[in-house]
Amino acid sequence: MGSPPGTRSPTEAVNSLRPVPAEMSGGRLHGRRLALAVLVASLAVAIAFPQQISTILAIPLLAAFSLGRMVAAYTLAVAFSIGVGLAATSSRRAASVLLPLLDVLQSIPIFGFFPAALVFFVSSFQGHPIGLELAVVFLIFTSMAWNMAFGVYESLTTIPRDLEAAADSYGLRGWLRFRRVTFPAVMPKLVYNSMLSWSNGWYFLVASEVFTAFGATHVRPGLGAFIAEAGITGAADRIALGIGALAAVVVALDVLVWRPTSLWAERFRLETTGRQVARVPGPYERLKWLPRFLPIRTATRARLRPVAVAWRRISARIEKVYAVHPDVLRRLAVINLAMFLAIFAVVGIAGLAALIALLARPLPAEAQEIPIAALHSFLRLLAAYGIALVWTVPIAAWVGRSQRASRFLTPFLEVFASLPAAALLPAILGISIVIASAVGLEAQLAALLIALFSMQWYLLFNLIAGVRSIPADVEEAARAFGLRGRTYWKRLLFPALVPSLITGSITAWGAGWNALIVSEYILFGQRIYRVTGVGAMLSEATFATPPNASLILLTVLTMIVVVVGMNKLLWRPLYRRASARFRLEVE
Amino acid sequence: MSPRPAILEVRDVSRSYFEDSREVKVLDVIRFEEWEGDFVCVVGPSGCGKSTLLKIIVGLDRPTSGEVLFEGRPMRADNPQVAMVFQSFALFPWLTVEQNVAVGLEARHEPADEAGALARKYIEAVGLDGFENAFPRELSGGMKQRVGIARALAVEPLLLCMDEPFYALDSLTAQTLKDEILQLWSNPDLPPKAVLMVTHSIEEAVYLADRIIVIAGRPGRMIAEVDIDLPRPRNRKEPEFYGWVDEIYSLIV
């Protein structure tokens, strides 16, 4: 599987996409079959539901709207994360402010930002749709930015010391250093985290295109709104159509954007020392099993070539400008950051004002239910986490080490993981009703499953990456000394997995808390499925007319306290201890 | 000693680290000079702080006390007259061989075609012609270190600093590279004019250097400064060669 020895460079591999002939014909065949299948399926849908043809025609447009929001949020998130990463690594003082701030920000359940953002954007645009769009984009941004920022920071701090020293001693500064050292070093993690952020983003896009606030239900046209409305009316065909379309968009993006990008990012991986090691298929090479869509790719690449040329020209010019004003880059990072911090400050002040208003008033009657609700939510997440652990650890160990397992399982895992749990919500609820309505637990089961679906992928893909990050020579040493079975797990696999297990757990729990608000209170087919929990309380408070501001604030605060508490008291100390003991040195 | 001004002056350099507010001294009052034409090796057992010393000398680290002067002025990390070769090669994995070699020239805003020509000249000088467009991960260890050396030569430095450059290489490759370094050093048309190398191998130092700075102990102290006046090319089999190796060995132990 490793790249053939010799001179074939990774770029060449990407550029030429020269596959083994058999694979190529298989790919072409697949492509044709796929196209045929899509055609037949859409015809079948059109014939079966003639009254739906207009909606089917509308779907590409809705998809384009949704995609536009995602792209806008993602662009902001990239700018933000690079700015934060640069600022935090360039000065210790900035790091001591930014990192804890980011930490708090990422601990806030995404929906906790939403009410504040809504108030801010809707009132400053006086209810104009632009304000609503901005609120949605802001929400998606908050779901994308933090992990990318941490990714950038982490890759900047893990550049081998000698490489930094080489850059210093050869006088690489400013833009050149950014282009030659910083940017490439950041690339693999940035691309990888971008993929995570996109799936995160879809989740919140789907969940935020329809929302009730200020006494009215606002619908921003898009796939998420389509699915949500289908769920509310209980129209199974439209639910399926919406989920299918969303899956198609997500997978197409992965194939056409993320897979080529991540293959390209492979060449930036730090792997300088020692002899040639067989190249492990990294966690970035997703969707290998799909047909290659060569014509589309070649066409896209041809279109993009002028962009690359322009980029090279621009960066030469930037370098010249930079030579005259050596502080530009840092200043840009600072301006960029200042912009974002200003927005956060405004949103934060809005939140604080609301808090003060809250403290001035007596607590709402529901407030005393919060602790019990929080306990319920916590136990629900704990159960989902336990289930996720039980299946992800062995699967990751298997998929991470066995080529065959990887080839067979990855397609399923990736397609499943690509679907935001929020979009699956109607389907999951439907299944839960079938399974558990006899014992009256359908709402509980649905809430648990949605939490599970929100959490498990983070664990799984982090763990797979952890397994694959075991250096080949350590693996070989283990084999040479005959480590097998339990000893192998105890001495190599488990220790090597601990750091990624903890990182995965932090993200998974974050996602779990986020899932609560959509999973504990579901409007489906004219009925409300509700379980006890803070998520349900937050939903009810947000969707009430008028929204119950003090209850929103209290529930969000509760979640923040619990999440921050868990991170500070549990994950952080664990991670510190684990990375001191179990980290596999690169050098 | 030579009447010419020294290009490198290491003046009473000491270095301490602070760990849990406890001072850990790694280097204690190191002092030596290097003149144009010198090949100086710093020798010592591992952990004596010799790599730290080199980092301080090239300006990548600061001494706790003392100073390092290059041509009479305090040393700066990006001094274009000084180039560094690393034990771990420290190549940029995402750049081709040619781009790696040209990186120091790029930093000086040399026009791209001149930088390219110069890079290719030194790629050829280290015997890597034909590999200009390869990526470091496709090269063997010896070839990687050749890229590291070419990168250092391309900036045409006065002083070439090397931190255990042969450490990660097999002994055959290392021997070839040592001879090539000696050739480059003695060739008046090619840089560098002087070489400063850190190594733990006494034999390597006696084979290469005019002068050996012996450091030992914790914190590392300068034990001796030894002039090696063996004629070149040196032969490891000769008793005189071994005489020097044994003498320095006995100094350290």
Interface residues (C-beta under 8 A of the other chain):
Chain A: G6 T7 S9 P10 T11 P160 D162 L163 A165 A166 D168 S169 Y170 G171 L172 R173 L176 R180 V181 P184 M187 R267 F268 R269 L270 E271 T272 T273 G274 R275 Q276 A316 E319 K320 A323 E587
Chain B: K55 V58 G59 L60 A77 D78 P80 V82 A83 M84 F86 Q87 S88 F89 A90 L91 F92 P93 W94 L95 T96 V103 G104 E106 A107 R108 H109 A112 N133 A134 F135 P136 R137 E138 S140 G141 K144 R151 V155 A168
